[in-house]
Amino acid sequence: MGLTGVGAGALMTPILIVGFGISPPVAIATDLVYAAVTKIVGGYAHMRSGHIQWDLLRPLWVGGIAGAVAGSLLVIFVVREGIAVDWLIYPLAALIALAAISLFIRHLAPEGKVRVVREVHNRTGAAVGGGAAIGIGVSLTSVGAGALGMALLTRLSPSGTPAQKLVGTDLLLAIPIALVASLGYLISGIVDFSLLISLLAGSLPGVLVGSALANKFSGRVLGLIVATALSVAVVALVLG
């Protein structure tokens, strides 16, 4: 996550569901709290390095927080009413697949065209709308703020924006979205705290190391590795 801005939800949630047999609502809720804490640490490291696009981040937060509230209320209602929750796997798999596709498109493009994007005339409106969609996706599945946030930032950021600024802004985008969504889950008692402690014990040192090394690795190679891992996660979720 510190290297690429991706991984907290898109990789961890499928691992929890398929690899450890955690139920989808508990995996999503616990992963959201874990992601919020981890991204605060990683985002702070990038913020100290000046890697944040504040003018773009503010409208993204407005839409993202509103979407997170709506999505988390829906999941809490479903769990409290005892409605079957297996369906959560399908939007989760769909969002991870979208994230993988967006990463493949961005990192397989010719080197000179990676940052060539069309001008967005209403960046504020697009940021609010895109943030809302990401907020709903994150609260329903814990996925979206990483890879999909990066895809949206690539579209909205000025041409030539350094990769570190995209990663730093993406990390900060996720923090209030994950905090708002996870607050509802915490109140509802869906979060597994023993699992959360184990996740944080590994992720906090990892995100600090990744953030410190963000300038030293090829963004294209890392992006393709993450995209491949996401593709495997989709197959595992669907078959599992």
C-alpha positions as CSV (number, residue, x, y, z in Angstrom):
1,M,0.0,0.0,0.0
2,G,2.8,2.4,0.8
3,L,4.4,1.7,-2.6
4,T,1.3,1.8,-4.8
5,G,-1.7,3.0,-2.8
6,V,-3.4,-0.3,-3.5
7,G,-3.9,-3.4,-1.4
8,A,-5.8,-2.6,1.9
9,G,-9.2,-3.8,0.6
10,A,-8.6,-5.2,-2.8
11,L,-6.1,-7.8,-1.6
12,M,-6.8,-8.2,2.1
13,T,-10.6,-8.7,2.0
14,P,-10.4,-11.7,-0.5
15,I,-7.6,-13.2,1.6
16,L,-9.7,-13.0,4.8
17,I,-12.8,-14.5,3.1
18,V,-11.1,-17.2,1.0
19,G,-8.0,-17.9,2.9
20,F,-9.2,-17.6,6.5
21,G,-12.9,-18.3,6.1
22,I,-14.1,-15.0,7.6
23,S,-17.7,-14.1,6.8
24,P,-18.0,-11.3,4.2
25,P,-19.5,-8.6,6.6
26,V,-16.9,-9.2,9.3
27,A,-14.1,-9.3,6.7
28,I,-15.3,-6.0,5.1
29,A,-15.9,-4.3,8.5
30,T,-12.6,-5.3,10.0
31,D,-10.6,-4.6,6.9
32,L,-12.1,-1.1,6.8
33,V,-10.8,-0.3,10.3
34,Y,-7.5,-1.8,9.5
35,A,-7.2,0.2,6.2
36,A,-8.2,3.4,7.9
37,V,-5.4,3.1,10.5
38,T,-2.8,1.9,8.0
39,K,-3.6,4.7,5.5
40,I,-3.4,7.3,8.2
41,V,0.2,6.2,8.8
42,G,1.0,5.9,5.1
43,G,-0.8,9.2,4.2
44,Y,1.1,11.1,6.9
45,A,4.4,9.9,5.5
46,H,3.4,11.1,2.0
47,M,2.0,14.4,3.4
48,R,5.3,15.2,5.1
49,S,7.0,14.6,1.7
50,G,4.5,17.1,0.0
51,H,2.8,14.4,-2.1
52,I,-0.8,15.6,-1.7
53,Q,-3.0,17.4,-4.2
54,W,-5.2,19.3,-1.7
55,D,-7.3,21.2,-4.3
56,L,-8.5,17.9,-5.8
57,L,-8.7,16.0,-2.6
58,R,-11.4,18.2,-0.9
59,P,-14.2,17.6,-3.5
60,L,-13.3,13.9,-3.5
61,W,-13.8,13.8,0.2
62,V,-17.2,15.5,0.0
63,G,-18.5,12.8,-2.4
64,G,-16.7,10.0,-0.8
65,I,-18.0,10.6,2.8
66,A,-21.6,10.9,1.5
67,G,-21.3,7.6,-0.4
68,A,-19.6,5.9,2.6
69,V,-22.5,6.8,4.9
70,A,-25.1,5.4,2.4
71,G,-23.2,2.1,1.8
72,S,-22.4,1.4,5.4
73,L,-26.1,2.0,6.5
74,L,-27.2,-0.6,3.9
75,V,-24.7,-3.3,5.1
76,I,-25.6,-2.6,8.8
77,F,-29.3,-3.0,7.9
78,V,-28.7,-6.2,6.0
79,V,-26.8,-7.7,9.0
80,R,-29.2,-6.6,11.6
81,E,-32.2,-8.0,9.7
82,G,-30.5,-11.3,9.3
83,I,-30.6,-11.2,5.5
84,A,-28.3,-13.5,3.6
85,V,-24.9,-11.8,3.1
86,D,-23.2,-14.1,0.6
87,W,-24.2,-11.7,-2.2
88,L,-21.6,-9.3,-0.9
89,I,-18.9,-11.4,-2.6
90,Y,-20.2,-10.5,-6.0
91,P,-19.9,-6.7,-5.8
92,L,-16.6,-7.3,-4.1
93,A,-15.3,-9.4,-7.0
94,A,-16.7,-6.9,-9.5
95,L,-14.9,-4.0,-7.9
96,I,-11.6,-5.9,-7.6
97,A,-11.9,-6.9,-11.3
98,L,-12.4,-3.2,-12.2
99,A,-9.4,-2.2,-10.1
100,A,-7.3,-4.9,-11.9
101,I,-8.4,-3.7,-15.3
102,S,-7.7,-0.1,-14.5
103,L,-4.2,-1.0,-13.3
104,F,-3.5,-3.1,-16.4
105,I,-4.7,-0.3,-18.7
106,R,-2.6,2.3,-17.0
107,H,0.6,0.4,-16.7
108,L,0.5,-1.4,-20.1
109,A,0.1,1.8,-22.0
110,P,3.2,3.0,-23.9
111,E,5.6,4.8,-21.7
112,G,5.0,8.2,-23.3
113,K,1.2,7.9,-23.1
114,V,0.8,6.8,-19.5
115,R,0.0,10.4,-18.4
116,V,-1.7,11.6,-21.5
117,V,-5.4,12.1,-20.5
118,R,-8.2,14.2,-21.9
119,E,-8.9,17.5,-20.1
120,V,-11.8,17.4,-17.6
121,H,-13.7,20.6,-17.8
122,N,-15.6,20.3,-14.5
123,R,-13.0,18.7,-12.3
124,T,-14.9,19.6,-9.1
125,G,-18.2,17.9,-10.2
126,A,-16.3,14.9,-11.5
127,A,-14.4,14.6,-8.3
128,V,-17.6,14.8,-6.1
129,G,-19.4,12.2,-8.3
130,G,-16.4,9.9,-8.6
131,G,-15.8,10.2,-4.8
132,A,-19.4,9.3,-4.1
133,A,-19.1,6.1,-6.2
134,I,-15.9,5.2,-4.5
135,G,-17.4,5.8,-1.1
136,I,-20.3,3.5,-1.8
137,G,-18.0,0.8,-3.2
138,V,-15.6,1.1,-0.2
139,S,-18.4,0.9,2.4
140,L,-20.1,-2.1,0.7
141,T,-16.9,-4.1,-0.1
142,S,-13.9,-2.3,1.5
143,V,-12.5,-2.0,-2.1
144,G,-12.2,1.0,-4.3
145,A,-10.3,3.7,-2.7
146,G,-6.9,2.2,-3.8
147,A,-6.9,1.1,-7.4
148,L,-10.2,2.9,-8.5
149,G,-9.1,6.0,-6.6
150,M,-5.8,5.9,-8.5
151,A,-7.7,5.5,-11.8
152,L,-9.9,8.5,-11.0
153,L,-6.9,10.6,-9.8
154,T,-5.0,9.8,-13.0
155,R,-8.0,11.1,-15.0
156,L,-8.5,14.3,-13.0
157,S,-4.9,15.2,-12.2
158,P,-2.9,17.6,-14.4
159,S,-0.8,15.9,-17.1
160,G,2.7,15.2,-15.8
161,T,1.6,14.8,-12.1
162,P,4.3,12.6,-10.4
163,A,3.3,9.1,-9.4
164,Q,4.2,9.9,-5.8
165,K,1.5,12.6,-5.7
166,L,-1.1,10.2,-7.1
167,V,-0.2,7.6,-4.4
168,G,-0.2,10.2,-1.6
169,T,-3.5,11.8,-2.6
170,D,-5.0,8.4,-3.0
171,L,-4.0,7.3,0.5
172,L,-5.5,10.5,2.1
173,L,-8.7,10.1,0.0
174,A,-9.4,6.7,1.6
175,I,-8.9,7.9,5.2
176,P,-12.2,9.7,6.0
177,I,-14.2,7.3,3.8
178,A,-12.9,4.3,5.7
179,L,-13.3,6.1,9.1
180,V,-16.9,7.0,8.4
181,A,-17.8,3.5,7.1
182,S,-15.9,1.7,9.9
183,L,-17.5,3.8,12.6
184,G,-20.9,2.4,11.8
185,Y,-19.5,-1.1,11.8
186,L,-17.8,-0.5,15.1
187,I,-21.0,0.6,16.7
188,S,-22.8,-2.4,15.3
189,G,-20.3,-4.8,16.7
190,I,-19.3,-6.4,13.3
191,V,-15.6,-5.8,13.7
192,D,-13.3,-8.7,14.9
193,F,-10.8,-6.9,17.2
194,S,-8.4,-9.9,17.6
195,L,-8.2,-10.1,13.8
196,L,-7.7,-6.3,13.6
197,I,-4.8,-6.3,16.0
198,S,-3.0,-9.1,13.9
199,L,-3.5,-7.1,10.7
200,L,-2.2,-3.9,12.2
201,A,0.8,-5.6,13.7
202,G,2.0,-6.4,10.2
203,S,0.6,-3.6,8.1
204,L,1.9,-0.6,10.1
205,P,5.6,-1.4,9.7
206,G,5.0,-2.4,6.1
207,V,3.3,0.8,5.0
208,L,6.0,2.9,6.6
209,V,8.7,0.9,4.7
210,G,6.7,1.1,1.5
211,S,6.1,4.8,1.7
212,A,9.8,5.4,2.4
213,L,10.7,3.4,-0.7
214,A,8.0,4.8,-3.0
215,N,10.6,6.8,-5.0
216,K,13.0,3.9,-5.5
217,F,10.9,1.4,-7.5
218,S,9.3,1.3,-10.9
219,G,5.7,2.3,-10.6
220,R,4.9,0.3,-13.8
221,V,6.4,-3.0,-12.6
222,L,4.7,-2.6,-9.2
223,G,1.4,-1.8,-10.8
224,L,1.4,-4.8,-13.0
225,I,2.3,-7.1,-10.0
226,V,-0.6,-5.7,-8.0
227,A,-2.9,-6.0,-11.0
228,T,-2.0,-9.7,-11.4
229,A,-2.5,-10.3,-7.7
230,L,-6.0,-8.7,-7.9
231,S,-6.9,-10.9,-10.9
232,V,-6.0,-14.0,-8.9
233,A,-8.1,-12.6,-6.0
234,V,-11.1,-12.3,-8.3
235,V,-10.8,-15.9,-9.5
236,A,-10.4,-17.1,-5.9
237,L,-13.5,-15.3,-4.7
238,V,-15.7,-16.5,-7.5
239,L,-14.5,-20.1,-7.3
240,G,-14.4,-20.1,-3.6
